[in-house]
Amino acid sequence: MAPRTDFPPVRACLFDMDGLLLDTEDLYTLCVNLILEKYQRPLLPWSIKAKLQGRPGPAANKLFHDWAQLPITRDEYIEQIYALQAQHFPTTQPLPGIPELLSSLGRTRYWDLPTASTPESSTTRPHRVHIALATSSHEANFRLKTAHLTELFSVFSHPRRVLGDDARIPAGRGKPLPDIYHLALQTINDSLPAGERPITPEECLVFEDSVPGVEAGRRAGMRVVWCPHPMLKKEYAGREDEVLAGRTGEAGDVDLHQLGEVGDGWAEYLPTLVDFPYERYGIVVPPAEVEKEEGMAEGGVVGEGEVMQVVGDA
């Protein structure tokens, strides 16, 4: 089919965390392999890891234990894996391009100011781009991974952080179901400035690394950027178009009307988020000097939000 080209400009960007914002995927693998080695089991292959990524903890853990066949109880495994994660997760770092991407999107808030002006070269009316976090990581793991990265995550205001154990997400409704992205959009719309029109799903851009996460975004009726780990990309070599359409079958039986069509233009693959193509999505980023000048005028830069405080998370 011919790809759609008449999309409205993106007004909201919704971010996965593990493997997308932060370099956690290899840390997850390290922790799991330390336990597998301890009990003389095979190391975790990407064919299995790919199925774990992006899923809520209970679903991912069942898939893992059915494969691993460890000679310990699940409770014993959880105790050991949490101890290893507590040791390694505080070393997480942002992936390439992420600090610049979040900073640039955060800077679009200056289009709301009366002094903000339209760049002469712009063909798109500048507008603020709102952002929210949508991660399968539960609160405890989220804190482990981000407590040392408060500045990076300060762009996500607390109301716009949706975690895997958010009580507003019904049990069993994690990725690849679309609930977490619907909720993330709701948190934005519930906190829009007075007079700003609510944002629609097709005005949202989801950033994902996992295949179930891409499907969740597509089923939410949103555009998607897929930026996977190189080994995950290799695992799906030749099936990239299916991934982008949300049609890999990883979620089991679903209503086909919720999925995309191959080549429909709603999703694209990017090997990295360095030098993100804002203009492709109708996003205009003010120059960095605007933030510096405004910060000096106000006695400090005001951010989008406040400074913030298991296998297969996303």
N, C-alpha and C positions, 0 to 999 in steps of 0.2 A: 504494500500500500504506500501511497505518497505520504511523506512525513508532514505533520502539521507545522505551519510556519507563522500562524497568526496569533501566537500566544500573547496575553497581556504582560506588561512588565512585572517582574517578580517584586512582591512587596513584603515577603516573609521568607526567611531561610531557617530551616529546621535541621538540627544537627544530631546525628548519632555521636557517640563518644569513643568507645573502644575500637581501635584500629582505624579511626577516622580523624578524630582530634588528637588522640594520644597513641603512643607506640606500645600499646599493651599486648598485642597479639603474640609477639614472640615471648613476652613474659608469661602469659598464660601457658604457652607450650612448654616453656622451661619448667614451670611448677608441676605441670602434669607429668612430664617426662621424668622428673626426679622421683616421683612416686612409682611410675611404671618400671623404671630401672631397679628400684629398691625391691620390687617383687618379681624381677626377671620377666617382665612382660614386654612385648614389642613397643617401640616408641610410637607416639601419636602421628599417624600419617595425615597429610592434608585432605585426603579423601574423606576422612572422618571429621577432622577439624572443620571442614567447610560446612558440614551438616550441623555443627554445634554453634557456629557463629550466629549472632543476632537473635538467638532464641532465649526465652526466659530460663532462669536457672533450673527449675524442676524438669522442664522438657529436655534441656541440654544434658543434664546429669543422667537422665534415664537412657538417652541415646549413648552416652559415653560408657556407662556401666554395662549395658548390653553388649558393647563391643569389647571392653577391656577385660572383663571376667577376672577382676582382682580378687585375691583370696582374703579380703577383709570386708567388713560390713560397710554400708554406705555412710553410716555415721562416723566410722573410723576414717574413711576416705575424706569426708568433709572436714573433720578435725585437722587432718594432715595438710590438706590443700589450703585451708584458711591460714594455717601457720606459715606456709611457704609464701602465700600471697601477701601476708602482712609484712614479710621480710622484703619482698621484691617490688610490690606495687608503689611504695614511696619513691621509687627511682624513675617513675614514668616521666616522659618528656613529650612536648608537642611534636607532631609530625611536620615534615617540611611544608612551609607555606601557611600553616595554620595561624601563627601569631599575626602575620600580615593580613590574612583573610578576615579574621575576627576584628582586627583593628580598623580595617577599611570599611567593613559593614557597620561597625559602631560609629564611624565618622559620618555616616549618612544622616545621623540625627541632626547635623547642623543645617540640613535643608529645611528644618522646621523653624529656624530662627528668622526673624524679620530681616536681618542683614544678609541672609544667604542669597546668592545670585546664581543665575543659570550660566554655566560656561558657554562662551560664544560658539564653541565647536560642537556643542551637544545637540543631538537630534532627538533626544529623549528628555522629557521634562523630569528634572531631578526630584526624587522623593525619598523619604526615609524608608529603610529596609529594616523591619523588625526581626529579631532572632529569638529562638527558643531551643532548649536542649531536650532530646527525646532518647534516653538511654535505658537499656534493659538492666543496667547495673543497679543493685539495691543500694540503699543509703550508706551502709557500712563500707561496702566496696568503693562507692563513689568517693567517700571521704578519704579512704586509703590512697586512691589514685590522684586526688586533686588538692589535698591539704597544703601541699608545697607549691601549688600553682594558682594561688588566689588571684593574682593579677590577670592571668590568662582567662580565668572563669568569671571575673568580675563583670564581663559584658552580658552574662546571663543573669537577669534579675531572679530572685528567689521564686516569685510566682510563675516564672517561665522556665522552670526546670522540672521536667517530668521524668521521674526515675522508675525503675522496674517494679518497685514495691509501692507505687502510688496507689492509695486506696480507691482512687477514682477509676482505675483500670480493673475490670472484673477478673476474677481468677480464670486463668486459661485463655486470656485474651491478649497475650503478648504477641510480638512479631512472630510470624509474618502477617498476622491480622493487623488491620489499619488503626486500631483504637488509639495507640500511643501517639500517632501523628494527628489524629482528629483532636485529641486532648491538647496536644502542644499548640495547635492552631487556636483552640478555644481559649487557652491561657493568654494568647496575644490579643485576641479580639475582646476579651473581657477587660483588658487593661489599656486599650487604645485611648489616645487623647480625645477629648470631647470634640465631636464634629467630624472625626475621621471615619470614613466608610469601612465597615467590616471587610476583612480580607477573605477572599474565596479560596477554596483548595487549589484551583488552577493558577492562582497568583503566588503559590508557595513552591519553594525549591527545597527538596529533601537531599541531604548529603549523607551517603551511606557507603560502607565498605562491604557489608555482608549481603549475601543473596537473599535470605529471608527479609532483611531490612529493605532492600530494593523493592521486593514484592509488597511489603507493608506500605511503602510510599506510593507505589502505583495503585494499590487497592484503595488508598485514601483519596485518589483523584488528583494527585500532585505530580509535578515534574520532579525528576530524580537525577542526581549526579552520582554515578557509581565510581568510587575510587578505592579499589581493593588492594590488599596485600599482593605483591607480585606472585607469590605461590598460589594464592587463591585464583588469581587471573589465569595462571597456568592450568589449574585444575578444571577450569571451565573453558579452556581453549576450544574454539569452534562453536561454542554455545552462547557467546556474548549477546547475540540478539535476543535469545530466549530470556537471559537474565534481565536485560533492559526492559523487556515486555512483562516481566514478572511471571513467565510461563515455564519455569524449570520443573514444576511439579513438586518442589521441596515442601510445599505446605499441604500436600494431600489434595483431597477433593475440595474444590471451591466453586462458587458461582462464577462462570466464565465472564459474565458481564463486569465483574470487578477487576478483571485483568486487562492489561494492555494488549496491543497488537504489535507483532514484529514490524519494526521500521516505522512506528507511528510518530516518532519525533519527540515523545514525552520524556525520554531519558537518554543520557549519553554517558560514555565511559571516559574518564580522565585518568591517566597514569599517575598524576600528581596534582595537588592543589596549589602548587607554586605558580605564580602569574595567572591567577584565575581570570577567565574571560568575562568580566562583568558585563561588557556591552552586549554580549550574546543574550543576556537575560534582562536587558533594559535597565540595568543598574548603573547609576552614575555616582562615582566616589569623589567627594571633595578632596582637594589637595591636602597633604599633611599639614601645610602651613596654616590652614583654617583652624585646626585643632589647637595648634600652638598659640595662635593669636587669641582665640577665644579663651583658652586656659589662662593666659596672662591677664586678659581683661577681667576674668571672674575670680582670679586668685587661685586657680587650680582647675584641672580638667574634670568635668562631670561625666561619668560613664553611663552606659545603658542601664546598669543596675548596681547592686551593692556588691561589696567584696564578700565572697562566700566563706563561708566557714572552711567467682565460681566458673567455672568453665563456660565459655560461650556467651558471655555478656556482650552487649553491643551498645 
